[in-house]
Amino acid sequence: MHLVIDGRLWENDSFAIINKNLAVALHRLGYDVRLEAWGQGSDKPYKDSFLDRDLLTELASREKDYDNAIVIRQSWPVCEPYYSEHCNWDRIPGKIKIGLLPWESDHVPKRWLENMAKVDAIIAISPFSAERLEKELRSHYIQTPVWAVPLGVDQRLFNPAVEAWKLDTKMFRFLHVGVGQSRKGSDLLREAYFSEFTDNDDVSLVVKTGGWDSVAAWASPPGGPHVVAIHDDNIPENRMGGLYTACHCLVHPSRLEGFGMTMLEAMACGTLVICPERGAHRVFADESNALLVHGEDEQMEFFEDLKTTAYRVDVTDLRRTMRDAVNEAPWEDKTGSGLKTSRRFRWCYTAMHIASLIEDTFKLELESA
């Protein structure tokens, strides 16, 4: 049986990043993999920056034999009213149907449950996410297997040798990557940074934002510390790594993550990471390779009518940790450990894990290309 990766491809978001890297890794391992690419963005300019553009185009052009296919669809189990009903999990073609669900919450919308029971397996992107999804499904007597498969990082794009962006900043550069969501802890970072530092400090905060967030939201108050806000949803794939290498420390006080790709990318570039002491990212982040910030659980409005348990970092501890990051730089022990850690999280390992789970669970052998 051959594999079909079904979902967004030509976008510059996390869904597309997972799909394209998984497809390429499975192909390079020798498996017969094909792409069913959908979603918007096929004519956007950053498509030309994809290192594997030609291979992805070829995999997407291959004919699909759904009577002999294992289909992995990455989408929400029920997509409307946000996307077409044809993206739903009950519309997955193929002989074996697998849903890939990047998810953070300890609950899912009730209208999703029926479709989650209709797939043969669900891939979660971290042990944290898998544990939450499995607990939720079992509470509704749904026995669909949930597989914990951590993601990878493309070392070609994210490594210490990537050419750094030229930024007009002060000496020490913090970095934050997000779109202003409360889930990403952007509000906590603003409070900590503007409280701890002033214009007299030789520090800058570089913010890569986009979507509904605005540059004005990051404006420094009078006498406040320096900020460089970059609002851009279309940064080419081959340039993002240079933003990490241009900065000394990523600050990611996220309340909730399904995996934490941004933090792993920073580690792969040799950039120090400040992050919460709890969360999905603890599959790769620990005391040896990151500065961990204390906090406490809180209930957070999440999606539609859901509330979920999240982790809110203590702003006072975040302020102290950011000050320590400046005063005790360069933190070579932690960044060196982070580099080593990132090399254990490659897309080929993610692909091998998924292929092994498919073959073991369904007692079959995947076709070679």
C-alpha positions in Angstrom: 0.0 0.0 0.0 1.2 3.5 -0.8 1.0 6.6 1.4 -0.9 9.8 0.6 -0.2 13.0 2.6 -3.4 15.0 2.4 -3.6 18.7 3.3 -2.2 22.2 3.0 1.1 22.4 1.2 2.0 25.7 -0.5 1.3 27.8 2.6 3.8 29.2 5.0 2.2 28.0 8.2 2.7 25.1 10.6 0.2 22.8 8.9 2.0 23.1 5.5 5.5 22.8 7.1 4.5 19.5 8.7 3.0 18.1 5.5 5.8 19.0 3.2 8.6 17.8 5.6 6.8 14.6 6.3 6.2 13.8 2.6 9.8 14.6 1.7 11.2 12.5 4.6 9.0 9.5 3.8 10.1 9.7 0.1 13.8 9.9 1.0 13.4 6.8 3.2 12.3 5.0 0.1 8.5 4.8 0.6 5.9 5.3 -2.1 4.4 8.6 -1.0 2.1 10.9 -2.9 0.6 14.3 -2.1 -3.0 15.5 -2.2 -2.2 19.2 -1.9 -5.1 21.6 -1.1 -5.7 25.0 0.5 -4.8 28.4 -0.7 -1.5 29.9 -1.5 -0.2 27.9 -4.5 0.8 31.2 -6.3 2.4 32.9 -3.3 6.0 34.1 -3.9 7.6 32.2 -1.0 6.7 28.9 -2.7 9.8 29.6 -4.9 12.0 29.6 -1.8 11.0 26.0 -0.8 14.2 23.9 -1.0 12.1 20.9 -2.1 9.7 22.7 -4.4 10.4 20.5 -7.4 10.1 17.3 -5.5 6.9 18.4 -3.8 5.4 19.3 -7.2 6.3 15.9 -8.5 4.8 14.1 -5.5 1.6 16.1 -5.8 1.4 15.2 -9.5 1.5 11.4 -8.9 -1.8 9.5 -9.5 -3.5 8.3 -6.3 -5.0 4.8 -6.1 -7.2 5.3 -3.1 -8.3 1.6 -3.1 -4.7 0.8 -2.2 -3.8 3.9 -0.1 -3.1 4.9 3.5 -4.2 8.5 3.7 -2.9 10.8 6.4 -5.0 14.0 6.4 -3.9 17.0 8.5 -7.0 19.1 9.3 -9.6 19.6 12.0 -12.0 16.6 12.2 -14.8 19.0 11.3 -13.6 22.0 9.3 -16.7 24.1 8.5 -17.6 26.9 8.9 -13.9 27.8 8.6 -13.0 25.5 5.7 -14.9 23.3 3.3 -16.7 20.2 4.6 -14.7 18.2 2.1 -11.7 18.7 4.4 -13.5 16.8 7.2 -12.2 13.5 8.5 -15.3 11.7 7.5 -14.4 12.6 3.9 -10.9 11.1 4.0 -10.6 8.6 1.1 -8.4 5.5 1.2 -8.4 2.0 2.6 -6.8 3.2 5.9 -7.7 6.6 7.2 -5.4 8.5 9.6 -6.1 12.0 11.1 -3.1 14.2 12.0 -4.2 16.8 14.6 -1.9 19.4 16.0 -3.8 20.2 19.2 -3.1 21.7 22.6 -6.3 21.7 24.6 -7.5 19.1 27.1 -10.9 19.1 25.3 -12.1 19.1 21.8 -15.4 20.5 20.4 -18.1 18.0 20.9 -19.1 18.2 17.2 -15.6 16.7 16.4 -16.1 13.5 18.3 -18.1 11.5 15.7 -15.5 12.1 13.0 -12.6 11.3 15.4 -14.3 7.9 15.9 -14.4 7.2 12.2 -10.6 7.3 11.5 -8.3 4.3 12.0 -5.7 6.2 14.0 -4.9 9.8 15.1 -1.4 11.3 15.1 -0.6 13.8 17.8 2.5 15.9 17.6 3.9 15.4 21.1 3.3 13.1 24.1 1.7 16.1 25.9 -0.9 16.4 23.1 -1.4 12.7 22.7 -2.1 12.3 26.4 -4.7 15.1 26.4 -6.4 13.8 23.2 -6.5 10.2 24.4 -8.0 11.2 27.8 -10.7 13.2 26.1 -11.6 10.5 23.6 -11.7 7.7 26.2 -14.0 9.9 28.4 -16.5 9.6 25.5 -15.9 5.9 25.0 -14.0 6.4 21.7 -11.2 3.9 21.3 -9.4 5.3 18.2 -5.6 4.8 18.7 -3.7 8.0 19.4 0.0 8.0 18.4 2.5 10.4 20.0 4.9 11.4 17.2 7.1 14.4 17.9 8.0 16.7 15.0 11.4 17.5 13.5 13.4 20.5 12.4 15.0 20.9 9.0 18.7 21.3 9.7 19.3 22.7 6.2 17.2 25.8 7.1 17.9 26.1 10.8 21.6 25.9 11.9 24.2 28.3 13.4 25.8 28.9 10.0 22.6 30.5 8.4 23.3 34.0 7.3 21.9 36.4 10.0 19.5 39.2 9.2 21.0 42.7 9.4 19.0 44.4 12.1 19.3 47.9 13.5 19.3 47.0 17.2 21.2 47.5 20.4 23.9 45.0 21.5 21.8 42.2 23.1 18.8 41.0 21.0 15.8 39.1 22.3 13.5 37.5 19.8 9.8 36.7 20.0 8.0 34.8 17.2 4.2 34.8 17.2 1.1 36.6 16.1 0.1 38.4 19.3 -2.1 35.5 20.6 -2.6 35.2 24.3 -1.8 31.5 23.9 1.7 32.5 22.8 2.1 34.6 25.9 2.8 37.8 23.9 1.0 39.9 26.6 3.2 38.4 29.3 6.3 39.2 27.4 5.3 42.8 26.8 4.6 43.2 30.5 7.9 41.7 31.5 10.1 43.4 28.9 8.6 46.9 29.4 8.8 46.6 33.2 12.3 45.2 33.5 14.2 47.2 30.8 14.4 50.9 29.9 16.0 52.9 27.0 19.2 52.9 29.1 19.6 49.2 28.7 21.7 48.0 25.8 19.0 45.5 24.7 16.4 45.2 21.9 13.4 43.0 21.5 12.9 41.8 17.9 9.3 40.7 17.3 8.3 38.7 14.2 4.6 38.9 14.1 1.8 38.8 11.5 -1.9 38.0 11.0 -4.2 40.1 13.1 -1.4 41.4 15.3 -0.2 44.9 14.7 3.1 46.6 15.0 1.5 49.3 17.1 0.8 46.7 19.8 4.6 46.4 20.3 5.3 50.2 20.6 7.6 50.9 23.5 6.3 53.4 26.1 8.2 56.7 26.6 11.6 56.0 28.0 11.0 52.3 27.4 13.4 49.7 25.9 14.1 49.3 22.2 11.7 47.2 20.0 12.0 46.2 16.4 8.6 44.8 15.2 8.5 42.9 11.9 4.9 42.3 10.6 5.3 39.8 7.7 3.4 36.6 6.9 5.4 35.9 3.8 9.0 35.5 5.0 10.6 33.0 2.6 11.4 29.6 4.0 15.1 30.0 3.4 15.3 33.3 5.4 13.6 32.4 8.7 16.6 30.8 10.2 18.6 34.0 9.8 16.2 35.7 12.2 17.2 33.3 14.9 20.9 33.5 14.2 20.7 37.3 14.3 19.4 37.2 17.9 20.9 36.0 21.2 17.8 34.7 22.9 14.3 33.5 21.9 11.7 34.4 24.6 8.6 32.2 24.2 6.4 32.4 27.4 3.6 30.4 25.7 0.7 29.4 27.8 -0.1 26.3 25.6 1.6 24.5 22.7 1.0 21.3 20.9 4.8 20.9 20.3 6.7 24.2 20.3 8.4 24.3 16.9 9.7 27.8 17.3 11.7 26.8 20.3 13.3 23.8 18.6 14.2 25.9 15.6 15.9 28.4 17.8 17.9 25.6 19.5 18.9 24.3 16.1 20.3 27.8 15.3 22.3 27.9 18.5 20.1 30.5 20.0 19.3 30.6 23.8 15.7 29.8 24.7 13.6 31.1 27.5 10.4 29.1 27.9 7.9 27.9 30.5 8.9 25.0 32.8 5.8 23.0 31.8 4.2 22.2 28.5 4.5 20.1 25.3 8.0 21.5 24.5 9.4 19.7 27.5 9.8 16.7 25.1 13.0 18.5 24.0 13.5 21.5 26.4 14.9 21.0 29.9 17.3 22.6 32.4 20.3 21.6 30.4 19.4 23.5 27.2 17.0 26.3 28.1 16.1 28.8 30.8 12.9 27.6 32.4 10.4 30.1 33.9 8.1 29.2 36.8 4.3 29.7 36.6 1.0 28.3 37.5 -2.0 26.7 35.9 -4.9 28.9 34.7 -8.1 28.4 32.8 -8.0 30.0 29.4 -10.6 30.5 26.7 -9.3 28.5 23.8 -11.4 27.7 20.7 -15.1 28.2 20.0 -16.7 27.6 23.4 -13.9 25.6 24.9 -11.9 26.5 28.0 -8.7 24.7 28.7 -6.0 24.3 31.3 -3.0 26.4 30.3 0.3 27.4 32.1 0.9 31.1 32.8 4.4 32.0 33.5 5.1 34.3 36.5 6.0 37.7 35.1 8.4 38.5 37.9 10.3 35.3 37.2 10.2 36.0 33.5 11.7 39.5 34.2 14.5 38.0 36.3 15.2 35.3 33.7 15.5 37.8 30.9 17.8 40.0 33.0 19.9 36.9 33.7 20.1 36.1 30.0 21.6 39.5 29.4 24.0 39.6 32.3 25.3 36.1 32.1 25.6 35.8 28.3 26.7 33.9 26.2 25.3 30.7 27.8 27.4 28.4 25.7 26.6 25.4 27.8 22.9 25.7 27.2 23.1 26.6 23.5 25.6 23.8 22.9 23.2 21.4 24.6 20.3 22.8 22.6 22.2 22.1 19.4 22.7 18.5 20.4 19.1 18.1 21.4 17.8 19.6 18.1 19.8 16.9 16.1 17.7 14.2 17.8 14.6 15.8 16.3 14.9 15.3 12.5 12.0 14.8 10.1 13.5 11.5 9.0 12.9 10.2 12.6 9.3 11.5 12.6 8.7 9.7 9.3 10.3 6.5 10.5 8.2 6.6 13.6 5.0 7.0 11.6 5.9 4.3 9.1 6.7 1.9 11.9 3.4 2.6 13.7 1.5 2.0 10.5 3.2 -1.3 9.7 2.9 -2.6 13.3 -0.7 -1.5 13.9 -2.2 -2.6 10.6 0.1 -5.6 10.0 1.3 -4.6 6.6 4.3 -3.5 4.6 4.4 -0.1 3.0 5.3 0.0 -0.7 8.7 1.2 -1.8 8.9 3.9 -4.4 
